[in-house]
Amino acid sequence: MLEVNAINLHYGAAQALRGITMKAEPGKVTCVLGRNGVGKTSLLDALMGQHPVSGGSIVWEGSDITALRPADRARRGIAYVPQGREIFPLLTVEENLETGFAPLNREERSIPDDVFALFPVLNSMLRRRGGDLSGGQQQQLAIGRALVMRPRLLLLDEPTEGIQPSIIKDIGRAIQYLRNLGKIAIILVEQYLDFAQELGDNFLVMDRGQVIYAAGRAELDEAALKRAMAI
């Protein structure tokens, strides 16, 4: 389980996160919602260790990881699919997937069958350069690369942004499959509300670096959720 306890984050004098507290559990999708610029990506950067927090703590599987570097968090089973995908355009699809080997022990360095079962197009394009793929195919590649790491916590930053509807459905099915495995905690940052509602178990809405609405699926008030997102 991931436990985030009252974290703050600053970029110089500007405060991007204000007292964020949340949890993410294996077998559940936690959706983080809100308009652009409210701190959603900053939250994922903090969880991955891309930017140090200025207060609070981050506990993963019972250990305080607040001060760990991103590489050390990756070795502990945390994978991040950033906004914009950030694949290597000059490497082949296969080479891009193999960059996920970095945090793994030598005996684990293989591409799991699940990657190609979830995204069959990747198997047919192994020798093509990443930069030759469409935006949707690159998003599938970025998620596939994260899955190569055998994550126990998967951070997804707006995976539907700029993606055609057919691939959004493929990505939704993949997230649902991973959740149903019961072994992976998933944090999904998303602006596409229908997509989030279809997949989410827990929902947080952010504004100005703070959580302004939080609910589990059972107690979700859709009207209140939409009001919070409109603020």
Summary of the structure (lengths in Angstrom):
residues: 231
radius of gyration: 17.1
end to end distance: 30.3
largest distance: 50.0
contacts: 741
relative contact order: 0.20
helix: 38%
strand: 28%
